[in-house]
Each structure stands twice: as C-alpha cells, then as structure tokens.
Amino acid sequence: MKSFFKVVQNLLSTKHLLQIGFLSISLIGISLANAAKEEQKASAKQEKAEEHEEEAAALTNEQLKTAGIGLAQVGPADIRETISLYGTVYANGEKIQRVAARFVGTVRTVNKKVGDTVKEGEVLVTVESNESLKTYSITSAISGVVAERHSNVGEQTTDKTIFVIADLSSVWVDVAIFPRDAAKIRVGQTVKVTNPSNDVTGEGKIISVSALGSSTNQSLTARVLLANAEHEWTPGLFVNADVVLAKKTAALTIRNEALQDHEGKQVVFVRSQKGFAPRPVKVGRTDGEVSEVLGGVKAGETYASKNSFIIKAELGKDGAEHE
C-alpha cells in the first residue's frame, strides 16, 4: 500500500512540474509579444516623426522676402488684458490755426484751396487795406493742410476767419466710456486703435478723461493722442479702441497670426535646416495678438510669424503632387 501512495505522489509531482513549465512558457510568450508590440509602436512613432521631418517647405530668404513671410523667435512677451471700446478721430485741437485779416480790406489773391498742403510761413492770401490802400500778405503760422476756406478774390475780409489750417501729424481719438467701465480708465493708459475699414492699427496714450458726461449717449470721453505722421487717420472716422488695463509676462509666446490649422491640429511652422515644418502647439492665455505657449515649441526656435498660410499652401501643394 505504501508503494502505491508513493507512485501516486510521484505522478502528482510530475504533473505539478509540467504545469509550472507550461506557465513559464506562456509568460515568456506574453513578454515576447508585448516586447514586439512596443517595438512596433516605437518604430511607427519613429516613422511618423521622420515623416513630419520630411514634411517641410524649403524656402530661400529671397522667397521669404517676396512672399512677405515674417520670422520671429519663441520667447517671453506681455499678454495684455484689455477692454474694447469705440471712438472717433478728431484733428488735434492744439494744432489748429484760424487765419484772419489784421486789417479790413479787399482780398486780392487766394493761393490755397481746401486739402492743399501748407508750410509754415507760406503766403495764403493778399489783402488790400481799405485805409492805406496798401497790399499786405497773410501767412500760415504752422505747417499742415487747409481744412477750411472762407474767402474769395474781391470779397471784404471783415473780421471773419479766412482759412483754417490743421496740423494732422497727430490726431485725437475721443473714446466713449460707459459708466460701468469708468473706474477702469485713467490717464496714461496705452490704447490700441484700429480702423475697421482697412485694419490699420496704431497705439497712443490717454491724455485726459472728461469730468462731465454726455446726456446724449450717457457716456464719458477719454481722449487719446495718436501719432499720424503718415496721415493714415482721417478726422471724422469711427475707430475701435482697445484700452490696456494690465500686462502679464509669459515665458513662451508666439504671434497669433502664426497659428494655422493643419491636418486637424493647431500648428506653427518652425524653421529648421530642412525648411519650415508644422509643429502642433498648445496655447494658453491670449490677448488677440500674442498667445502663451504651453507646449510644442522651445525658447529661441524660429517660426513663421507672418503670412504663414503661404507655407501651409506650399505643403498642401507638395502633398498633392506626391499623390
């Protein structure tokens, strides 16, 4: 009987060893399969990376200049907190001359018309005095343009204004502020002014805030001094005004106009030795001009900051040709 139990015990031990062996083989097989899958994933990832590296638009500096493609580097910038308001452009009231005759007489010559450019010291009108019958000249005290003309040859000057000369090298923008926003606005704040009809932009400073409100539209007025050397701002036109309330610095930023949608992702086109390649990015805070970057690019990298859509079109064209 003892020998019988011993045989049974040996059989059970052998079965147990076989089970362990089969289990070990199974585990080894699973490990090898997992390793193969990981290798396949890594290979696919590498192929995808290489594919993106190959997906680059090679453009020379001359081509960039011709296409108007601007370049910038990823880096720190201020993100602005703004409030959007509306305003109207006016001639700078401190740079207007109303020209009148010193002595009553008859106008003999008129040398300028509305819209003409005038230089300081230039003769506008000659008048023959009624008392002395001598002719004298009336000159402009400032350089500018003729905004108004109220006299013709042969007319009497009396004490009326003959010309209004406006120096438009700077203008005022009167911005309407509603009472709920009045506490946020103060002298010295920066204002970005935009002409909605042609997208021309400029920056000025608030030089005054009215102490009295308007009963017509229930608003206060903030006056912005805006440089106008190129005469891009015409008095009388409506404009948009974004008043900067605060600034916060972000470590990594890109220009908003650099962002493009490419293959379902938001990308910027980063420059490398091979050309411009699309780089998916994650953005955070923005003020409409600059966006904070949370991932996708590194500080110092060069990217297409202006007209990047041309690079996107170039890549699309290359892709169609390869198909």
VEXVEX-288329 format. One record per residue: x, y, z of N, C-alpha, C in turn; residue number from 1; residue in one letter. Coordinates in steps of 0.02 Angstrom, whole numbers, plus 32768, in hexadecimal, padded with zeros to 4 digits. Example, Ala and Ser with C-alpha at 12.3 -4.5 7.8 and 13.67 -1.06 7.14 Angstrom:
8294|7EE4|8186|8267|7F1F|8186|8294|7F5B|8186|1|A $
8282|7F90|8162|82AC|7FCB|8165|8285|8002|818A|2|S $
//
This chain:
802A|7FC3|8000|8000|8000|8000|802C|803F|8000|1|M $
8061|803E|8027|808E|8077|8029|80AC|8086|7FE4|2|K $
80BE|8051|7FC2|80DC|805B|7F80|80A9|8079|7F50|3|S $
8069|8069|7F59|8034|8086|7F2E|8030|80D1|7F38|4|F $
802F|80E7|7F77|802B|812F|7F86|8069|8154|7F6D|5|F $
80A1|8133|7F70|80DF|8152|7F58|80DC|815E|7F0D|6|K $
80C0|812C|7EEA|80B9|8134|7EA0|808A|816F|7E90|7|V $
8052|8172|7EB6|8022|81A9|7EAB|8043|81EC|7EB8|8|V $
806A|81EF|7EEE|808C|822E|7F00|80BC|8244|7EC9|9|Q $
80E0|8214|7EAE|8110|8223|7E79|80EC|823E|7E3B|10|N $
80B2|821F|7E2C|808B|8235|7DF2|8073|827D|7DFC|11|L $
805B|828B|7E38|8043|82CF|7E46|807C|8302|7E41|12|L $
80B6|82F1|7E59|80F0|831E|7E56|8102|832C|7E0D|13|S $
8101|82F7|7DE7|8112|8300|7D9F|80DF|832D|7D7D|14|T $
809F|8324|7D8C|806A|834E|7D6F|8073|8397|7D83|15|K $
8086|83A0|7DC2|8090|83E4|7DDC|80CA|8406|7DB7|16|H $
80FF|83E0|7DAC|8139|83FD|7D89|8127|840F|7D41|17|L $
80FF|83E4|7D22|80EA|83F1|7CDE|80C0|8432|7CDA|18|L $
8093|843A|7D0B|8069|8477|7D0D|8093|84B6|7D15|19|Q $
80C5|84AF|7D40|80F2|84E9|7D4A|8117|84F9|7D09|20|I $
812C|84C4|7CE8|8151|84CD|7CA9|8126|84EF|7C75|21|G $
80E8|84D6|7C6E|80BB|84F5|7C3D|80AD|853E|7C4E|22|F $
80A5|854D|7C8F|8098|8591|7CA5|80D2|85BF|7C94|23|L $
810F|85A6|7C9F|814A|85CE|7C90|814F|85DD|7C46|24|S $
8141|85A8|7C1E|8144|85B2|7BD5|8111|85E7|7BC0|25|I $
80D5|85E4|7BDD|80A0|8614|7BCD|80B5|865B|7BDE|26|S $
80D3|8662|7C1A|80E9|86A5|7C2F|811F|86BF|7C02|27|L $
814D|8695|7BEE|8182|86AA|7BC0|8164|86C0|7B7D|28|I $
8133|869B|7B66|8112|86AB|7B28|80EF|86EF|7B2B|29|G $
80CD|86FB|7B63|80AA|873B|7B6C|80DC|8774|7B6D|30|I $
8114|876A|7B90|8148|879E|7B94|8164|87AE|7B50|31|S $
8172|8779|7B29|818D|8783|7AE6|815B|87A8|7ABA|32|L $
811A|8797|7AC1|80E6|87B8|7A99|80E1|8801|7AAA|33|A $
80E3|8810|7AED|80E0|8856|7B03|811C|887E|7AEA|34|N $
8156|885D|7AEC|8193|887F|7AD5|818E|888E|7A8B|35|A $
8171|885F|7A65|8169|8869|7A1D|813A|88A3|7A0F|36|A $
8103|88A7|7A37|80D4|88DE|7A2E|80F4|8921|7A3D|37|K $
811B|8924|7A73|813C|8962|7A85|816E|8977|7A4F|38|E $
8190|8945|7A33|81BF|8954|79FD|819C|896F|79BF|39|E $
8161|8951|79B2|8139|8968|7979|8122|89B0|7984|40|Q $
810B|89BF|79C3|80F5|8A03|79D3|812E|8A35|79CB|41|K $
8168|8A22|79E6|81A2|8A4F|79E1|81B6|8A5B|7998|42|A $
81B2|8A24|7971|81C3|8A29|792A|8192|8A57|7906|43|S $
8150|8A4E|7916|811D|8A78|78F7|8126|8AC1|790B|44|A $
8136|8ACC|794B|8141|8B10|7963|817D|8B30|7940|45|K $
81B2|8B08|7937|81ED|8B21|7914|81DE|8B31|78CC|46|Q $
81B7|8B04|78AC|81A5|8B10|7866|817B|8B4F|785F|47|E $
814D|8B59|7890|8122|8B94|788F|814C|8BD3|7898|48|K $
817D|8BCF|78C7|81A9|8C09|78D2|81D1|8C19|7894|49|A $
81EB|8BE2|7873|8212|8BED|7837|81E6|8C09|7800|50|E $
81A7|8BF2|77FF|8178|8C0B|77CC|816D|8C55|77D6|51|E $
8165|8C6C|7815|815C|8CB3|7823|819A|8CDB|7813|52|H $
81D5|8CBB|781F|8213|8CDE|780F|8218|8CE9|77C3|53|E $
8200|8CB5|779D|8202|8CBC|7755|81CF|8CEF|773D|54|E $
8198|8CF9|7764|8164|8D28|7751|8179|8D6E|7762|55|E $
81A7|8D88|773B|81C1|8DCB|7747|81C5|8DF1|7706|56|A $
81B4|8E32|770A|81B7|8E5E|76CF|81F9|8E84|76D0|57|A $
8224|8E75|76A0|8265|8E96|769B|825D|8ED7|7674|58|A $
8269|8F0F|7696|8262|8F51|7676|82A2|8F79|7682|59|L $
82BA|8F99|764D|82F5|8FC3|7654|82E2|9006|7673|60|T $
8314|902B|7689|8307|906D|76A6|82E6|909C|7673|61|N $
82F9|9094|7634|82DC|90BD|75FF|8291|90AD|75F6|62|E $
8281|906C|75F9|823B|9057|75F4|8212|9070|762F|63|Q $
8231|906E|766A|820E|9087|76A6|81FF|90D1|769F|64|L $
822F|90F7|7685|8227|913F|767C|81F1|914E|7649|65|K $
81F2|9129|7611|81C0|9134|75DC|817A|9125|75F4|66|T $
8173|90EF|761C|8131|90DA|7634|811B|9102|7671|67|A $
8148|912B|768C|8136|9152|76C7|812E|9128|7706|68|G $
8153|90F1|770A|8150|90C5|7744|817E|90E0|777A|69|I $
8162|90F1|77B3|818A|910C|77EA|81A3|90D4|7818|70|G $
81DA|90E1|7839|81F7|90B0|7867|81FB|90CE|78AD|71|L $
81F5|90A3|78DE|81FC|90B8|7924|8215|907E|794C|72|A $
822B|908B|7988|8244|9056|79B4|8215|904D|79EF|73|Q $
820D|900E|7A03|81E4|8FFF|7A3D|8207|901C|7A7A|74|V $
81E2|9042|7AA2|8201|9061|7ADD|81CE|9084|7B08|75|G $
81E5|90A8|7B3B|81B7|90C9|7B69|8197|9107|7B4A|76|P $
815A|9117|7B61|8136|9153|7B4B|80FF|9161|7B7D|77|A $
80E4|919D|7B79|80AD|91B1|7BA4|806A|919D|7B86|78|D $
8040|917E|7BAE|7FFB|9170|7B9A|7FD0|91A8|7BB8|79|I $
7FAD|91CB|7B8E|7F87|9206|7BA4|7F3F|91F5|7BB6|80|R $
7F29|9213|7BED|7EE1|9210|7BFD|7EC4|9252|7BE6|81|E $
7E92|924F|7BB9|7E78|928C|7B9B|7E2C|9290|7BA2|82|T $
7E12|92CC|7B95|7DCB|92D7|7B91|7DBE|92F9|7B4D|83|I $
7D8E|92DE|7B27|7D80|92F7|7AE4|7D4B|932E|7AE5|84|S $
7D5D|9367|7AC7|7D30|93A1|7AC4|7D2E|93BD|7A7D|85|L $
7D09|93F2|7A74|7D03|9411|7A32|7D13|945C|7A37|86|Y $
7D2D|9477|7A00|7D3F|94BE|7A02|7D39|94DF|79BE|87|G $
7D48|9521|79BD|7D46|9549|7980|7D86|9571|797B|88|T $
7DA1|9575|793E|7DDF|959B|7932|7DCE|95E5|7929|89|V $
7DF5|9610|794A|7DEE|9658|7943|7E32|9678|7937|90|Y $
7E33|96B2|7917|7E71|96D7|7911|7E89|96EB|7956|91|A $
7ECA|96EC|795F|7EE7|9702|799F|7ED7|974C|79A9|92|N $
7EAC|975A|79D9|7E95|979E|79E5|7ECD|97CE|79F8|93|G $
7F06|97B5|7A0E|7F3D|97DF|7A21|7F6A|97EF|79E6|94|E $
7F5A|97D3|79AC|7F83|97DF|7970|7F57|97F7|7936|95|K $
7F2A|9826|7945|7EFE|9844|7913|7F08|988F|7913|96|I $
7F0E|98AD|78D9|7F14|98F6|78D3|7ED9|9911|78AC|97|Q $
7EB7|9942|78C9|7E81|9966|78A6|7E9D|99A8|788E|98|R $
7E9F|99AF|784D|7EC0|99E9|782E|7E8D|9A20|781F|99|V $
7E9D|9A5D|7835|7E72|9A97|7828|7E9D|9AD3|7813|100|A $
7E7D|9B05|77F5|7EA1|9B40|77DD|7EAF|9B70|7817|101|A $
7EEA|9B8E|7816|7EFB|9BBF|784A|7ED5|9C00|7840|102|R $
7ECC|9C13|7800|7EA8|9C51|77F0|7E72|9C42|77BD|103|F $
7E39|9C62|77C5|7E01|9C57|7797|7E15|9C6F|7752|104|V $
7E05|9C48|771F|7E17|9C5C|76DB|7DFA|9C2C|76A8|105|G $
7E12|9C34|766B|7DFA|9C0B|7632|7E2D|9BD4|7623|106|T $
7E13|9B98|761C|7E3F|9B5F|760C|7E55|9B65|75C4|107|V $
7E98|9B66|75B8|7EB3|9B6C|7575|7EC9|9B29|7558|108|R $
7EE6|9AFD|7580|7EFA|9ABB|7568|7EEC|9A87|759F|109|T $
7EDB|9A4B|7589|7ED3|9A11|75B6|7EFC|99D8|7599|110|V $
7F2C|99C1|75BF|7F5D|9992|75A4|7F50|9948|75B5|111|N $
7F20|993B|75E0|7F15|98F6|75F5|7ECA|98E4|75F4|112|K $
7EBE|98A4|75EC|7E79|988A|75EF|7E76|9852|7622|113|K $
7E3A|983C|7633|7E32|9807|7665|7E56|97C7|764F|114|V $
7E7D|97AC|767E|7EA3|976E|7670|7EEB|977A|765D|115|G $
7EFD|97B8|764C|7F42|97C7|7639|7F70|97C4|7676|116|D $
7FAE|97B1|7668|7FE1|97B0|769C|7FFE|97F7|76A4|117|T $
800B|9809|76E2|8025|984C|76F1|8063|9845|771C|118|V $
8095|986F|770D|80D1|9870|7736|80D1|98AF|7761|119|K $
80F2|98A9|779A|80F6|98E3|77C7|8116|991E|77A3|120|E $
80F5|9959|77A7|810F|9996|7786|80F7|999F|773F|121|G $
80D3|996F|7723|80BC|9974|76DE|8081|99A6|76D9|122|E $
8080|99CD|76A3|804C|9A00|7699|800B|99DE|7685|123|V $
7FD6|99EE|76AA|7F94|99D2|769B|7F69|9A02|7673|124|L $
7F6A|9A42|7687|7F3E|9A75|766A|7F63|9AB8|7669|125|V $
7F52|9AE1|7636|7F68|9B27|7638|7F2A|9B53|763C|126|T $
7F2F|9B87|7665|7EF5|9BB3|7671|7F0A|9BFC|7668|127|V $
7EDE|9C22|7647|7EE9|9C6B|7640|7EC2|9C8E|7677|128|E $
7EE7|9CB0|76A3|7EC7|9CD2|76DB|7E99|9D0A|76C4|129|S $
7E5F|9D0F|76E3|7E2F|9D44|76D1|7E49|9D89|76E7|130|N $
7E73|9D8B|771A|7E8B|9DCB|7735|7EC8|9DE4|7710|131|E $
7EFA|9DBA|7709|7F39|9DD0|76EB|7F3E|9DC1|76A0|132|S $
7F0F|9D96|7689|7F10|9D7F|7643|7F50|9D5A|7631|133|L $
7F75|9D47|7664|7FB1|9D1E|7659|7F9F|9CD4|765F|134|K $
7FC2|9CAC|7639|7FB6|9C63|763A|7FE6|9C41|766B|135|T $
7FCB|9C16|7693|7FF5|9BF0|76C2|7FE4|9BA5|76BC|136|Y $
8012|9B7B|76D2|800A|9B32|76CD|7FF7|9B13|7710|137|S $
7FD0|9ADF|770C|7FBF|9AB7|7748|7FDF|9A73|773F|138|I $
8008|9A60|776E|802D|9A20|7769|8014|99EF|779E|139|T $
8028|99AF|7793|8016|997A|77C2|8049|9976|77FA|140|S $
8032|9971|7837|805F|996C|7870|8076|9925|787D|141|A $
8055|98F4|785D|8067|98AD|7868|8067|9888|7824|142|I $
8086|984F|7824|8083|9823|77EA|8048|97F4|77F3|143|S $
8026|97E4|77BC|7FEC|97B8|77C2|7FC6|97B5|7781|144|G $
7F84|97AC|7785|7F59|97AB|774B|7F20|97DD|7755|145|V $
7F05|97F4|771C|7ECC|9822|7720|7E8D|97FB|772F|146|V $
7E71|9806|776A|7E34|97E3|777F|7DF6|980A|776A|147|A $
7DFB|984C|776B|7DC2|9876|7757|7DDB|98B4|7732|148|E $
7DB2|98CD|7703|7DC1|990C|76E0|7D80|9934|76DC|149|R $
7D83|9973|76F1|7D47|999C|76F5|7D4E|99E0|76D1|150|H $
7D77|99E3|769E|7D81|9A23|767C|7D93|9A18|7633|151|S $
7D7D|9A46|7608|7D8E|9A45|75C0|7DA5|9A8B|75AB|152|N $
7DC5|9A8C|7572|7DDF|9ACC|7557|7DA5|9AFE|754F|153|V $
7DB2|9B3C|7566|7D81|9B72|7560|7D55|9B7B|759C|154|G $
7D55|9B4C|75CA|7D2B|9B51|7605|7D4C|9B7C|763B|155|E $
7D23|9B98|7666|7D3C|9BBD|76A0|7D4D|9B8C|76D8|156|Q $
7D84|9B99|76FB|7D9A|9B6B|772F|7D72|9B71|776F|157|T $
7D5E|9BAD|7781|7D3E|9BBB|77C2|7D67|9B99|77F9|158|T $
7D44|9B7C|782B|7D6A|9B5C|7861|7D60|9B10|7860|159|D $
7D49|9AF6|7827|7D3A|9AAF|7822|7D7A|9A86|7819|160|K $
7D75|9A45|7827|7DAC|9A16|781B|7DB1|9A09|77D1|161|T $
7DEE|9A11|77B6|7DF8|9A06|776F|7E0B|99BD|7760|162|I $
7E39|99A3|7788|7E50|995E|7780|7E53|993C|77C5|163|F $
7E4B|98F9|77C4|7E5B|98D0|77FE|7E90|989E|77E8|164|V $
7ECA|98A2|7808|7F01|9875|77F8|7F08|9841|7831|165|I $
7F0C|9802|781E|7F12|97CC|7850|7F53|97A5|7846|166|A $
7F79|97A0|787B|7FB5|9775|787B|7F9E|972F|7890|167|D $
7F9C|9700|7860|7F83|96BC|786E|7FBA|968A|787A|168|L $
7FF6|96A2|788E|802C|9673|789F|801B|964C|78DD|169|S $
7FEB|9664|7903|7FCE|963E|793A|7F83|964E|793D|170|S $
7F5C|961F|7957|7F13|9629|795B|7EFB|9615|79A0|171|V $
7EBE|9628|79AF|7E9C|9612|79EC|7E6B|95DA|79D9|172|W $
7E65|95AA|7A05|7E30|9578|7A00|7E07|957D|7A40|173|V $
7DC9|9593|7A39|7D9C|9598|7A73|7D76|9557|7A7B|174|D $
7D84|9535|7AB2|7D68|94F2|7ABF|7D2E|94F8|7AF0|175|V $
7CF5|94D9|7AE0|7CBA|94DA|7B0B|7CC1|94A5|7B41|176|A $
7CB8|94BA|7B80|7CBC|948C|7BBA|7C79|948B|7BDD|177|I $
7C5D|9450|7BE5|7C1F|944B|7C09|7C2C|9449|7C55|178|F $
7BFD|9461|7C7D|7C08|9467|7CC5|7C23|9428|7CE7|179|P $
7C0D|93ED|7CD0|7C24|93AF|7CF0|7C6F|93A2|7CE8|180|R $
7C8C|93C2|7CB4|7CD4|93B9|7CA6|7CFE|93F4|7CBC|181|D $
7CDF|9429|7CD4|7D03|9467|7CE3|7D3B|945D|7D16|182|A $
7D30|9433|7D48|7D63|9429|7D7D|7DA2|9407|7D62|183|A $
7D9E|93E6|7D28|7DD7|93C2|7D0D|7E04|93EF|7CE3|184|K $
7DEC|942A|7CCF|7E0F|9455|7CA0|7E32|948E|7CC4|185|I $
7E72|949A|7CB1|7E97|94D0|7CD0|7ECA|94EC|7C9E|186|R $
7EE1|9528|7CAC|7F13|954A|7C82|7F54|9521|7C82|187|V $
7F73|951C|7C46|7FB2|94F9|7C40|7FAC|94B2|7C25|188|G $
7F70|9496|7C24|7F68|9452|7C0B|7F74|944F|7BBF|189|Q $
7F90|9417|7BA9|7F9D|940C|7B62|7F5C|93F5|7B40|190|T $
7F51|940E|7B04|7F15|93FC|7ADE|7F2A|93E6|7A98|191|V $
7F12|93AB|7A84|7F1D|9394|7A3F|7EE0|93AA|7A16|192|K $
7EEC|93D1|79E3|7EB7|93EB|79B9|7EB8|93C6|7976|193|V $
7E7D|93B0|795E|7E77|938B|7920|7E42|93AB|78F3|194|T $
7E54|93B5|78B4|7E23|93CB|7883|7E01|938D|7866|195|N $
7DC2|9381|7875|7DA1|9343|785F|7D9A|933D|7814|196|P $
7DA0|9374|77EF|7D97|9372|77A6|7DD5|935A|7781|197|S $
7E10|9362|779F|7E4D|934D|777C|7E80|932A|77AA|198|N $
7E6C|931E|77E9|7E96|92FA|781A|7ED7|931D|782B|199|D $
7EDD|935F|781C|7F17|9385|7832|7F14|938C|787E|200|V $
7F4C|9382|789F|7F4E|9387|78E8|7F83|93B9|78FF|201|T $
7F7A|93D3|793A|7FAA|9400|7959|7FA1|93FF|79A4|202|G $
7FD2|941A|79C8|7FCE|941D|7A11|7FD8|9464|7A29|203|E $
7FB0|9477|7A5A|7FB6|94B8|7A78|7FAB|94B4|7AC3|204|G $
7FAB|94ED|7AE3|7FA1|94F1|7B2C|7F64|951C|7B3C|205|K $
7F41|950B|7B71|7F0A|9535|7B88|7F28|9573|7BA9|206|I $
7F14|95AE|7B8F|7F30|95EC|7BAA|7EFE|9611|7BD7|207|I $
7EBE|95FE|7BD3|7E8D|961D|7BFF|7E4E|95F2|7C01|208|S $
7E2A|95F8|7C3A|7DE9|95D8|7C42|7DB9|960D|7C58|209|V $
7D82|9615|7C34|7D53|964B|7C42|7D34|9645|7C87|210|S $
7D2A|967E|7CA7|7D0B|967F|7CE9|7CBF|967F|7CE4|211|A $
7CA5|9692|7CA9|7C5D|9696|7C9E|7C48|9661|7C6C|212|L $
7C0C|9646|7C75|7BF2|9614|7C47|7BC6|9633|7C12|213|G $
7BB5|960A|7BE0|7B89|9621|7BAA|7B42|9608|7BB7|214|S $
7B12|9636|7BB5|7ACC|9623|7BBF|7AB0|9600|7B82|215|S $
7AD2|9608|7B49|7ABB|95EA|7B0B|7AC3|959E|7B0B|216|T $
7AFF|9587|7B1C|7B0C|953F|7B1B|7B20|9523|7B5F|217|N $
7B1A|954C|7B93|7B28|9535|7BD7|7B6E|9517|7BDD|218|Q $
7BA0|953C|7BC5|7BE5|9524|7BC8|7C14|955C|7BDB|219|S $
7C50|9548|7BF0|7C88|9576|7BFB|7CB6|9571|7BBE|220|L $
7CE6|95A0|7BBA|7D15|959F|7B81|7D5D|959B|7B9A|221|T $
7D81|956B|7B80|7DCA|9567|7B8B|7DEC|957C|7B4A|222|A $
7E1A|95AB|7B4F|7E3B|95C5|7B13|7E80|95A4|7B0B|223|R $
7E8C|9589|7AD0|7ECB|9566|7AC0|7EF2|9591|7A8F|224|V $
7F33|959B|7A9D|7F60|95BD|7A6E|7F81|9588|7A43|225|L $
7F78|958E|7A00|7F8F|955A|79D2|7FBB|9579|799C|226|L $
7FF8|955E|7994|8025|9577|7960|8007|9568|791B|227|A $
8011|9597|78EC|7FF2|9590|78AA|8021|95AB|7873|228|N $
8061|9599|7879|8093|95B3|784A|8084|959F|7802|229|A $
8067|9563|77F9|8057|954A|77B6|8011|955E|779F|230|E $
7FEE|9585|77C7|7FAA|959C|77B8|7F7B|9561|77A9|231|H $
7F80|952D|77D3|7F55|94F3|77CC|7F12|94FC|77F0|232|E $
7F10|952D|781E|7ED4|9537|7846|7EB1|9578|7831|233|W $
7E75|9570|7817|7E4F|95A9|77FC|7E1B|95C0|782F|234|T $
7E1C|95FF|7842|7DEA|9619|7871|7DA3|960D|7858|235|P $
7D78|95FA|7887|7D32|95ED|7877|7D20|95A4|7872|236|G $
7D53|9577|786C|7D45|9530|7863|7D3F|950D|78A7|237|L $
7D17|94D7|78A7|7D0F|94AE|78E3|7D47|947A|78E6|238|F $
7D5D|946A|7923|7D92|9438|792D|7D82|940C|7969|239|V $
7DA5|93D4|796D|7DA2|93A9|79A8|7DDD|93BA|79D5|240|N $
7DD2|93B8|7A17|7E07|93C9|7A46|7E0A|9395|7A7E|241|A $
7E43|9374|7A84|7E4E|9343|7AB9|7E7C|9361|7AEE|242|D $
7E60|936F|7B28|7E86|938D|7B5F|7EA8|9357|7B87|243|V $
7EEA|935E|7B91|7F10|932C|7BB6|7F08|9339|7C01|244|V $
7EEA|9308|7C24|7EDF|9310|7C6B|7F18|92F3|7C95|245|L $
7F37|92BD|7C7C|7F6D|929D|7CA1|7F97|9273|7C71|246|A $
7FD4|9262|7C87|8001|9238|7C5F|801E|9201|7C8C|247|K $
8021|91C4|7C70|8040|918C|7C93|8071|916A|7C65|248|K $
80AE|915F|7C7D|80E3|9142|7C53|80DD|90F6|7C51|249|T $
80E1|90DA|7C15|80E2|9092|7C0B|8127|907E|7BF1|250|A $
8141|9046|7C09|8186|9032|7BF8|818D|901E|7BAF|251|A $
815C|8FFB|7B94|815D|8FE5|7B4E|8120|8FFF|7B2A|252|L $
812A|9024|7AF4|80F1|9040|7ACF|80FE|903C|7A84|253|T $
80C8|903E|7A5E|80CB|9043|7A15|8097|9075|79FE|254|I $
80A0|908F|79C2|8070|90BD|79A5|8032|9096|798F|255|R $
7FF7|90B1|799B|7FB9|908E|7989|7FB3|9081|793E|256|N $
7FCB|90B0|7916|7FC5|90A7|78CE|7FF1|906F|78B4|257|E $
801D|9054|78DF|8046|901B|78CA|8020|8FDA|78CD|258|A $
7FEA|8FD7|78F3|7FC5|8F99|78FD|7F9D|8F86|78BF|259|L $
7FA1|8F45|78AD|7F7C|8F2B|7875|7F5D|8EE7|7887|260|Q $
7F25|8ED6|7868|7F08|8E93|786F|7F25|8E67|7839|261|D $
7F44|8E30|784F|7F66|8E02|7820|7F58|8DBB|7835|262|H $
7F35|8D96|780A|7F24|8D50|7817|7F01|8D47|785A|263|E $
7ED2|8D76|7867|7EAA|8D71|78A4|7ECC|8D88|78E3|264|G $
7F07|8DA6|78DD|7F2B|8DBE|7918|7F3E|8E07|790F|265|K $
7F45|8E29|7948|7F5D|8E6F|7947|7FA9|8E6D|7948|266|Q $
7FC8|8E8B|7914|8010|8E86|790D|802F|8ECB|78FF|267|V $
8071|8ECD|790A|809A|8F04|78EF|80CF|8EE3|78C3|268|V $
80E9|8F09|7894|811B|8EEE|7867|8160|8F03|7880|269|F $
8184|8ED0|789A|81C5|8EDC|78B9|81FC|8ED0|7885|270|V $
822D|8EFC|7885|8263|8EF8|7854|829C|8ECC|786D|271|R $
82B3|8E9F|7841|82ED|8E75|784F|8319|8E76|7811|272|S $
834D|8E4D|7810|837A|8E4A|77D6|8356|8E31|7798|273|Q $
8322|8E08|77A2|82FD|8DEC|7769|82C7|8E1C|7750|274|K $
82B5|8E4D|7777|8281|8E7B|7763|8250|8E87|779B|275|G $
8212|8E9A|7789|81DE|8EA8|77BA|81B1|8E6A|77C1|276|F $
81AD|8E50|77FE|8183|8E15|780B|814C|8E27|783C|277|A $
8110|8E09|7834|80D9|8E17|7862|80E7|8DF8|78A6|278|P $
80DD|8E1F|78DB|80E9|8E07|791F|80A9|8E13|7948|279|R $
8087|8DDD|795E|804B|8DE7|7987|805D|8E0A|79C8|280|P $
8034|8E3A|79DD|8040|8E5F|7A1B|8002|8E61|7A45|281|V $
800D|8E6A|7A86|7FD6|8E74|7AB5|7FDD|8EBB|7AD0|282|K $
7FA8|8EE3|7AC8|7FAC|8F29|7ADD|7F80|8F35|7B1A|283|V $
7F92|8F69|7B3F|7F6D|8F7C|7B7B|7F4E|8FC1|7B74|284|G $
7F63|8FEF|7B9F|7F47|9033|7B9F|7F57|9057|7B5D|285|R $
7F2A|9083|7B49|7F36|90AA|7B0C|7F15|90EF|7B13|286|T $
7F2F|911F|7AEE|7F10|9162|7AEE|7EFB|9176|7AA7|287|D $
7EF9|9144|7A7A|7EE6|9152|7A36|7F21|915E|7A08|288|G $
7F5B|916E|7A24|7F97|9178|79FC|7FCC|9145|7A0C|289|E $
7FD3|9136|7A4D|8006|9108|7A65|7FE5|90D2|7A8E|290|V $
7FFE|9094|7A88|7FE4|905D|7AB0|801C|903C|7AD8|291|S $
800B|9028|7B14|8039|9002|7B3E|803C|8FBA|7B24|292|E $
8079|8F9E|7B21|8082|8F59|7B0A|808E|8F2B|7B45|293|V $
8065|8EF7|7B4B|806B|8EC7|7B81|8090|8E88|7B6C|294|L $
809A|8E7E|7B2C|80BF|8E44|7B15|80C3|8E42|7ACA|295|G $
80F8|8E21|7AB0|8100|8E18|7A68|813C|8E39|7A4A|296|G $
8153|8E71|7A67|818E|8E94|7A4F|81BA|8EA8|7A8A|297|V $
81F9|8EB7|7A7A|8229|8ECA|7AAE|8240|8F12|7AA4|298|K $
8259|8F2F|7AD9|8271|8F74|7AD6|82AA|8F79|7AA3|299|A $
82A8|8FAD|7A7B|82DD|8FBA|7A4B|82D0|8F9C|7A06|300|G $
829F|8F70|79FF|8291|8F54|79BD|8273|8F89|7990|301|E $
8286|8F87|7950|826D|8FB7|791F|822F|8F9B|78FC|302|T $
81FC|8FC5|78F6|81BE|8FAF|78D6|81A5|8FE6|78A7|303|Y $
8178|8FD2|787A|815A|9002|784C|8123|9028|7870|304|A $
812E|9068|787C|8100|9090|78A4|80CE|90B7|787A|305|S $
80DB|90BD|7839|80AF|90E4|780D|80A8|90C0|77CA|306|K $
806A|90BE|77B1|805A|909E|7771|806E|9054|7771|307|N $
8066|9033|77AA|8078|8FEC|77AE|8048|8FC0|7785|308|S $
800F|8FDC|7772|7FE0|8FB6|7749|7FFE|8FA5|7705|309|F $
8030|8FCB|76EF|8051|8FBD|76AF|8079|8F7C|76B5|310|I $
8099|8F72|76EF|80BE|8F34|76FA|808E|8EF9|76FD|311|I $
8055|8F03|771E|8022|8ECE|7721|800B|8EBB|76DB|312|K $
8000|8EEC|76B0|7FEB|8EDF|766B|8022|8EBB|7645|313|A $
8060|8ECD|7652|8099|8EAD|7630|809D|8E64|7642|314|E $
8094|8E54|7682|8095|8E0E|7698|805B|8DE7|767A|315|L $
8020|8E08|7677|7FE6|8DE7|7658|7FF2|8DD7|7610|316|G $
8015|8E05|75ED|8024|8DFB|75A6|8055|8DC1|759D|317|K $
8087|8DBE|75C9|80B7|8D87|75C5|8096|8D44|75D1|318|D $
8068|8D43|7602|8045|8D05|7612|801B|8CEC|75D8|319|G $
7FFA|8D1B|75B5|7FD0|8D09|757C|7FFB|8CEE|7543|320|A $
8037|8D0B|753A|8063|8CF3|7504|807C|8CAD|7512|321|E $
808A|8C9D|7552|80A2|8C59|7564|806C|8C25|755A|322|H $
802D|8C3A|7563|7FF6|8C0B|7558|7FEF|8BFC|750E|323|E $
//
